[in-house]
């Protein structure tokens, strides 16, 4: 698990750099849009008389509020996109781990679930890991069918099918992972 954390730290560092660049661009866009908005407001004020000044103020406040809301929404969408990208990068980093690291992780997952025997199904790309994993786990385990998953494994034991695929693990923990990534990338909120 420490190696996954190290991988995540590297990814987060790279993502932080990307996030900073995106945030700088967004801040520049916000400043430009604010400048354009202020110019529009001045133009409107010059063309109107005192009778509609109070109405102008209401319109100005609404316009600024709408622009601020849209800018915050844009920034939030960019952050969410970046968070999703970081999680996807973490998955890609996992897939580039060495065979020994994957075998250890899979073995640790099985031990954590306290599974003593069963059929292990891996995806097509990880079939080469199966013999080493089976020999490490012992005689209670055997090879199952090829699984249609991006990584991880499916274990059938005692009429139970344990889905330990990366797809499911990420999906089940995506909200928590998103918060962790967001806190790392955007510590100021």
Residue, then its C-alpha position, 0 to 999 in steps of 0.5 A: x500500500x505504501x507504494x500506491x501512496x508513493x505513486x499517488x504522491x507523484x501523481x498529485x505533485x504532477x497534478x498540482x503543477x497542472x492545477x496551478x497552471x489551470x488556476x492561473x489561466x482561470x484567474x486571468x480569464x476572471x480578471x479579463x471578464x471582470x474588466x469587460x463587465x466593468x467597462x459595460x457597466x460604465x457605458x450603461x451608466x453614461x447613457x442613462x439618467x437619474x430616474x433609472x439609476x436605481x434600476x441600473x444598480x439592481x441590474x448591475x448587481x444581478x449581472x455581477x452576481x450572475x457572472x461571479x456564479x458562472x465563473x465559480x461554476x467554470x472553476x468548479x467544473x475545471x477542478x472536478x475535471x482535474x480531480x477525475x484526471x488525477x484518479x485516472x492517472x492513478x489507475x494508469x500508474x497502477x497498471x504500470x506497476x511491476x508484476x511483483x508489486x501487483x502480485x503482492x497487492x492482490x495477495x494482500x487484498x485476499x488476506x485482508x478479506x480473509x479468503x482461504x480458498x477460491x477461483x481467481x479471475x484476472x483480466x487478459x493482460x494480467x494472466x501472466x501473474x496468475x501462476x505466481x499469485x497462485x503459488x504464493x497463496x497456496x493450494x486452496x486457490x485455482x485459476x478462474x476464467x478471464x475477467x472483463x475488468x481493467x485490473x484487480x481480480x474476482x474471486x469465487x469462493x464458498x458460493x460467493x463472488x468477491x469483486x476486487x476489481x479496480x473498477x469497483x474499488x474506485x467506483x465505491x470510493x470515488x467520492x472519498x478519493x475526490x475529496x482527498x485529491x481535492x484537498x491535495x490539489x486545492x488546499x485553500x478551498 
